[in-house]
Amino acid sequence: MGGTFLLALLSGWLASEPLVLEIEQAVEMALGKNTAVVMARQAIDEAESARKQARAGFGPRLQFQMRAMKFNEPPGLAAGGMDTTGMVDQLRQVDELARAQGSVVDQALSGALLGFGQSLAGLSDMFAANDYDVTVTVTAAQPLSQLWAVYQAYRLSELELDIRRLALEKARSELAFQVRQACLQLLSARAVQEALAGAVDTVRAHVQRAQHFVEVGLIGKNDLLQAEARLAELEGNLSAARHGAQLAEARLVMLLELPYGTAIDVKEPAMEEAAALSYQDLLARAFSARPELREIELRIEQAERGEKAAWQGFIPGLTLIGQYQHNEGSLMLPPAWTVGVMVDFTFWEWGASYYQLEQARSRVRRARLALEQLRRGVELEVQAAWLKLSQAREQMRVAGSALESAREQLRLERERYEVQQSTTTEVLDAQSRLTQATLQLKNAGYEELIARAALKRAAGEI
């Protein structure tokens, strides 16, 4: 009982502890369990099954057929309406009549007829069968001229498998960027919250000092009211920043597919120097590595394969057929082998095959135009990411200089305020400039990291 209670307390304490992750650890966690990535992997399995199914078209088709029938009586010659027993009796009477008349010719004729009747009766006995009929047929059909279309269909399935793999790579790349961006946005939101919290503490201390100055009569009530209004404004901004940080954390929890309400702490990333790559190098890398471009290139190849497969409508169908048949029961036929060739050609269909070929050619042209359009889009995306990174670096430089100036100005205004040479408004304005410069510097740092991640994604890096 006590052990269970302690275990429950320990579980609750562990559940209340935030999950501490580095950015790349968060990326790996998301890639391992994200639903979109799992679905992309399942799509690869589906395409693999379709490829194996298309490969089965190269071999012959084997078909087994069995027919079993039951009759009300054993079929024979008599069953068709021929009474062989009565016919033999009549021929026997003719023979006896011919012998009684003594004609040599009539006796010879009656003997021949009697022999035929006896042979017929023996033939009926020979073909007498059971009251059932069982026929077993095995057929093998190997397409010959159709193998061209089968090969094109198989290549199409292979290309579709490659496209599904690229879709997985694209999903992983997009998810990795979204997780990195969410981690950096969470760090940025918490940095804003921390900076505003520091500003609130500073202004609150200034309000307390102003209250003291009012009490001793050094400043007027108006200065105190201005300080209190500025404090209320900062507290409102702090509340908004707190909610923004909570929203950023919730987005990261969603991307990682963790339980709702999970607390996460992201470690500050190390500021590594970015590789010195020119814009042209990044653009060339994007053209060769972007999965979207490789996917549409495969789509073009698929369309070309479809155009080649459309020529099958102009080729006669040639199929090699082999058949084995076994029958027993009523007919007692011996097993039979059959080998042959079947030719099938639709020589008039109102131009359906021609228009199918034209449709395939249109798909090829449309896919090539889509490739050119996508290349322009990728070039624009790389350029935008490159400019965004340059802008973030420039903002960091400017924000750094502004922060040093704001700190010095606030120090001077506080010293002047202590000796009654500055007003509350001037001190608060200096404090606002310091807070703004601090936020700008922090935001510029995280924006640079986000811009780096965006540039890597634009260049085709996961």
C-alpha positions in Angstrom: 0.0 0.0 0.0 2.7 2.5 1.0 4.9 1.4 -2.0 2.0 2.1 -4.4 1.4 5.5 -2.8 5.1 6.4 -3.1 5.2 5.2 -6.7 2.2 7.4 -7.5 3.9 10.4 -5.9 7.0 9.7 -7.9 5.1 9.3 -11.1 3.3 12.6 -10.5 6.6 14.4 -9.7 8.2 13.0 -12.9 5.1 14.0 -14.9 5.4 17.6 -13.6 9.1 17.8 -14.7 9.5 19.5 -18.1 11.0 17.5 -21.0 14.4 19.0 -21.8 15.4 18.6 -25.4 18.0 19.9 -27.8 16.7 21.0 -31.1 18.1 18.0 -33.0 16.8 15.7 -30.4 13.3 17.1 -31.0 13.8 16.7 -34.7 14.7 13.0 -34.3 11.8 12.4 -32.0 9.4 14.0 -34.5 10.8 12.0 -37.5 10.4 8.8 -35.6 6.7 9.0 -34.7 5.1 11.8 -36.8 1.9 10.6 -38.5 2.7 12.2 -41.9 6.1 10.5 -42.0 4.5 7.1 -41.0 1.9 7.5 -43.7 4.6 8.3 -46.3 6.4 5.1 -45.3 3.1 3.1 -45.7 2.7 4.7 -49.2 6.1 3.3 -50.1 5.0 -0.2 -49.0 1.9 0.2 -51.1 4.0 1.2 -54.2 6.3 -1.7 -53.6 3.3 -4.1 -53.7 2.1 -2.4 -56.9 5.5 -2.9 -58.5 5.5 -6.6 -57.7 2.0 -6.9 -59.1 3.1 -5.3 -62.4 6.1 -7.6 -62.5 3.7 -10.6 -62.5 2.5 -9.6 -66.0 5.7 -10.9 -67.6 4.9 -14.6 -66.9 2.3 -16.9 -68.4 -1.2 -17.0 -66.9 -2.2 -20.5 -65.7 -5.9 -21.3 -65.4 -7.5 -24.4 -63.9 -11.1 -25.4 -64.8 -13.1 -28.5 -63.7 -16.6 -29.4 -64.7 -18.6 -32.2 -63.0 -22.0 -33.4 -64.1 -24.5 -36.1 -62.8 -27.0 -37.8 -65.1 -30.3 -39.6 -64.3 -29.0 -42.7 -66.2 -25.8 -43.8 -67.7 -25.6 -42.3 -71.2 -24.9 -44.6 -74.2 -26.1 -45.1 -77.8 -29.5 -46.3 -76.5 -29.9 -43.2 -74.4 -30.1 -41.2 -77.6 -33.2 -43.0 -78.8 -31.5 -46.0 -80.6 -32.9 -49.4 -79.4 -30.1 -51.7 -80.3 -31.6 -54.7 -78.6 -34.9 -54.5 -80.7 -32.9 -53.9 -83.9 -30.9 -57.1 -83.3 -34.1 -59.1 -82.7 -35.6 -57.9 -86.0 -32.5 -58.7 -87.9 -32.5 -62.2 -86.4 -36.1 -62.7 -87.7 -35.1 -61.6 -91.2 -32.3 -64.2 -91.1 -34.6 -67.0 -90.1 -37.0 -66.1 -92.8 -34.3 -66.0 -95.4 -33.0 -69.4 -94.4 -36.6 -70.9 -94.6 -37.0 -69.6 -98.1 -33.7 -71.1 -99.1 -32.5 -68.2 -101.2 -28.7 -68.0 -101.2 -28.7 -64.3 -101.8 -31.3 -63.7 -99.0 -29.4 -65.9 -96.7 -26.2 -63.9 -97.3 -27.9 -60.6 -96.9 -29.6 -61.6 -93.7 -26.3 -62.9 -92.3 -24.6 -59.6 -93.0 -27.4 -57.7 -91.4 -27.4 -59.9 -88.4 -23.6 -59.4 -88.1 -24.1 -55.6 -88.3 -26.7 -55.7 -85.6 -24.5 -57.7 -83.3 -21.6 -55.3 -84.0 -23.9 -52.4 -83.2 -25.0 -54.0 -80.0 -21.3 -54.5 -79.1 -20.6 -50.9 -80.0 -23.3 -49.7 -77.6 -21.8 -51.8 -74.8 -18.4 -50.4 -75.6 -19.5 -46.8 -75.2 -21.7 -47.4 -72.3 -20.5 -45.1 -69.4 -21.2 -44.1 -65.9 -23.9 -41.7 -64.8 -21.4 -38.9 -64.4 -19.0 -36.7 -66.4 -15.9 -35.0 -65.1 -13.7 -32.7 -67.3 -10.5 -31.1 -66.0 -8.8 -28.4 -68.2 -5.5 -26.6 -67.5 -4.7 -23.7 -69.8 -1.4 -21.6 -70.0 -1.4 -18.3 -71.9 1.8 -16.4 -72.5 1.4 -12.9 -74.0 4.1 -12.1 -76.6 3.5 -8.8 -78.3 1.8 -7.5 -75.2 5.1 -7.7 -73.3 6.0 -4.2 -74.5 3.1 -2.7 -72.7 3.7 -4.9 -69.7 7.3 -3.7 -69.5 6.2 0.0 -69.7 3.7 -0.7 -66.9 6.4 -2.3 -64.8 8.7 0.7 -65.3 5.9 3.0 -64.4 5.4 1.2 -61.1 9.2 1.5 -60.4 9.0 5.2 -61.0 6.0 5.5 -58.7 8.0 3.7 -56.0 10.8 6.2 -56.5 8.3 9.1 -56.3 6.9 7.7 -53.0 10.4 7.6 -51.6 10.9 11.2 -52.6 7.6 12.1 -50.9 8.9 10.5 -47.7 12.1 12.6 -48.0 10.1 15.7 -48.7 7.9 15.0 -45.6 10.9 14.5 -43.4 12.6 17.7 -44.7 9.4 19.8 -44.1 8.8 18.3 -40.7 12.5 18.8 -39.6 12.2 22.5 -40.6 8.9 22.9 -38.8 10.3 21.4 -35.6 13.5 23.5 -35.7 11.4 26.6 -36.4 9.0 25.7 -33.6 11.9 25.2 -31.1 13.4 28.5 -32.1 10.1 30.3 -31.9 9.6 28.9 -28.4 13.0 30.1 -27.3 12.3 33.5 -28.9 8.9 33.8 -27.1 10.4 32.9 -23.8 13.3 35.3 -24.3 10.7 38.1 -25.0 8.8 37.0 -21.9 12.0 37.1 -19.9 13.0 40.5 -21.2 9.6 42.0 -20.5 9.6 40.4 -17.0 12.9 42.2 -16.4 11.5 45.4 -17.7 8.4 45.1 -15.4 10.7 44.5 -12.4 12.7 47.6 -13.3 9.7 49.8 -13.8 8.1 48.5 -10.6 11.2 49.5 -8.7 11.0 52.9 -10.4 7.4 53.3 -9.3 8.4 52.5 -5.7 11.1 55.2 -5.9 8.7 57.6 -7.4 6.2 57.0 -4.6 8.9 57.8 -2.1 9.8 61.0 -4.0 6.1 62.0 -4.0 5.9 61.4 -0.2 8.9 63.6 0.5 7.7 66.2 -2.0 10.5 66.0 -4.6 8.2 65.2 -7.5 4.6 65.7 -8.3 1.8 63.2 -8.4 1.7 63.3 -12.2 5.1 61.7 -12.5 4.0 58.9 -10.3 0.9 58.3 -12.4 2.9 58.2 -15.6 5.2 55.6 -14.1 2.2 53.5 -12.9 0.6 53.7 -16.4 3.9 52.6 -18.0 4.0 49.7 -15.5 0.5 48.6 -16.4 1.4 48.7 -20.1 4.4 46.5 -19.6 2.4 44.1 -17.5 -0.1 43.8 -20.3 2.7 43.2 -22.8 4.2 40.6 -20.4 0.8 38.8 -20.2 0.6 38.7 -24.0 4.2 37.4 -24.3 3.4 34.7 -21.7 0.4 33.5 -23.8 2.6 33.6 -26.9 5.1 31.4 -25.3 2.4 29.0 -24.2 1.1 28.8 -27.8 4.6 28.2 -29.2 5.1 25.4 -26.7 1.7 23.9 -27.6 2.7 23.9 -31.3 5.9 22.1 -30.5 4.0 19.5 -28.5 1.7 19.0 -31.4 4.6 18.5 -33.9 6.2 16.0 -31.5 2.8 14.3 -31.0 3.2 14.4 -27.2 0.3 14.3 -24.8 -1.5 17.6 -24.4 -0.1 19.8 -21.7 3.4 18.3 -21.8 6.0 20.8 -20.6 9.0 21.3 -22.8 12.3 23.1 -22.3 14.5 23.6 -25.3 18.2 24.1 -24.8 19.8 27.1 -26.4 21.6 26.1 -29.6 25.2 26.8 -30.1 25.9 29.7 -32.4 28.0 28.0 -35.1 29.5 29.9 -37.9 27.6 29.1 -41.1 29.4 27.6 -44.1 30.5 30.2 -46.5 28.5 29.3 -49.6 27.7 31.7 -52.4 24.2 32.2 -53.7 25.0 30.4 -56.9 26.3 27.4 -55.0 23.2 27.2 -53.0 21.0 27.5 -56.1 22.9 24.7 -57.8 22.6 22.5 -54.8 18.8 23.2 -54.7 18.4 22.3 -58.3 20.1 19.0 -57.8 18.8 18.0 -54.3 15.3 19.4 -53.9 13.0 16.4 -53.8 10.2 18.4 -55.5 12.4 18.8 -58.6 13.4 15.2 -58.6 9.8 14.1 -58.2 8.6 16.1 -61.2 11.5 14.7 -63.2 10.3 11.3 -62.4 6.8 12.4 -63.4 8.1 13.4 -66.8 9.7 10.0 -67.2 6.4 8.4 -66.2 4.6 10.5 -68.8 7.1 9.4 -71.4 6.6 5.8 -70.4 2.9 6.3 -70.8 3.4 7.6 -74.3 5.4 4.5 -75.2 2.8 2.2 -73.7 0.1 4.0 -75.8 1.6 2.5 -79.0 0.3 -0.9 -77.8 -3.0 0.0 -79.4 -1.4 -0.2 -82.9 0.2 -3.6 -82.3 -1.7 -6.9 -82.9 -2.0 -9.0 -79.8 -0.1 -12.3 -80.1 -0.6 -14.9 -77.4 0.9 -18.4 -77.1 -1.7 -20.9 -75.6 -1.2 -24.4 -74.3 -4.0 -26.6 -73.0 -4.3 -30.0 -71.3 -7.7 -31.6 -70.9 -8.7 -34.8 -69.1 -12.2 -36.4 -69.2 -13.6 -39.4 -67.5 -17.1 -40.7 -66.9 -19.7 -40.7 -69.6 -17.5 -40.2 -72.7 -14.3 -41.9 -71.6 -12.2 -39.6 -73.9 -8.4 -39.9 -73.6 -6.3 -36.9 -72.2 -5.6 -34.3 -74.9 -2.8 -31.7 -75.4 -3.4 -28.5 -77.4 -0.8 -25.9 -78.4 -1.6 -22.9 -80.5 -1.2 -19.2 -81.1 -4.0 -16.6 -80.8 -3.9 -13.3 -82.7 -6.1 -10.5 -81.7 -6.2 -7.1 -83.5 -8.8 -4.4 -83.4 -8.3 -2.7 -86.8 -11.0 0.0 -86.5 -12.0 1.8 -83.3 -12.7 5.3 -84.6 -9.3 6.6 -83.7 -9.4 5.7 -80.0 -5.8 4.5 -79.9 -4.6 7.6 -81.8 -6.3 10.0 -79.4 -4.9 8.0 -76.4 -1.4 8.5 -77.8 -2.1 12.2 -78.2 -3.3 12.4 -74.6 -0.1 10.8 -73.5 2.0 13.3 -75.4 0.1 16.2 -73.9 0.9 14.8 -70.4 4.6 14.8 -71.3 4.4 18.5 -72.5 2.5 19.5 -69.4 5.0 17.8 -67.0 7.9 19.6 -68.7 6.2 23.0 -68.3 5.6 22.2 -64.7 9.3 21.4 -64.2 10.2 24.8 -65.6 7.7 26.6 -63.4 8.9 24.7 -60.3 12.5 25.5 -61.0 11.6 29.2 -61.1 9.8 28.8 -57.8 12.8 27.1 -56.2 15.1 29.8 -57.4 12.8 32.4 -55.8 12.6 30.5 -52.6 16.4 30.2 -52.3 16.7 33.9 -53.1 14.1 34.8 -50.4 15.9 32.7 -47.8 19.2 34.1 -48.8 18.0 37.7 -48.4 16.2 36.8 -45.2 19.4 35.5 -43.7 21.3 38.7 -44.8 18.6 40.8 -43.3 18.7 38.9 -39.9 22.4 39.4 -39.7 22.1 43.1 -40.4 19.4 43.4 -37.8 21.7 41.7 -35.2 24.4 44.2 -35.9 22.1 47.1 -35.6 20.3 45.8 -32.5 23.7 45.2 -30.8 24.7 48.8 -31.3 21.2 50.0 -30.2 21.4 47.9 -27.1 24.7 49.4 -26.0 23.4 52.9 -26.6 20.1 52.2 -24.7 21.9 50.9 -21.7 24.2 53.9 -21.5 21.3 56.3 -21.9 19.2 54.6 -19.2 22.2 54.8 -16.8 22.6 58.5 -17.4 18.9 59.2 -17.1 18.7 57.3 -13.8 21.7 59.3 -12.4 20.0 62.6 -13.5 16.7 61.4 -12.0 18.4 60.8 -8.6 19.5 64.4 -8.5 16.3 65.7 -9.8 17.7 66.7 -13.2 15.5 64.3 -15.2 11.8 63.5 -15.1 10.0 60.2 -14.8 9.0 60.3 -18.4 12.6 60.6 -19.6 13.6 57.6 -17.4 10.7 55.5 -18.6 11.4 56.4 -22.2 15.0 55.3 -21.7 13.8 52.1 -20.1 11.4 51.4 -23.0 14.2 52.0 -25.5 16.4 49.5 -23.6 13.6 46.9 -23.5 12.9 47.4 -27.2 16.6 47.0 -28.1 16.9 43.9 -26.0 13.9 42.3 -27.7 15.2 43.3 -31.1 18.5 41.7 -30.4 17.0 38.5 -29.1 14.6 38.3 -32.0 17.3 39.0 -34.5 19.4 36.1 -33.1 16.6 33.6 -33.4 15.5 35.0 -36.7 19.0 34.4 -38.0 18.8 30.7 -36.8 15.4 30.3 -38.4 16.7 31.9 -41.6 19.6 29.5 -41.7 17.2 26.5 -41.3 15.0 27.9 -44.1 18.0 28.4 -46.3 19.1 24.8 -45.7 15.6 23.5 -46.5 15.5 25.7 -49.7 18.8 24.2 -50.7 17.5 20.7 -50.3 19.1 19.7 -47.0 17.1 17.7 -44.4 
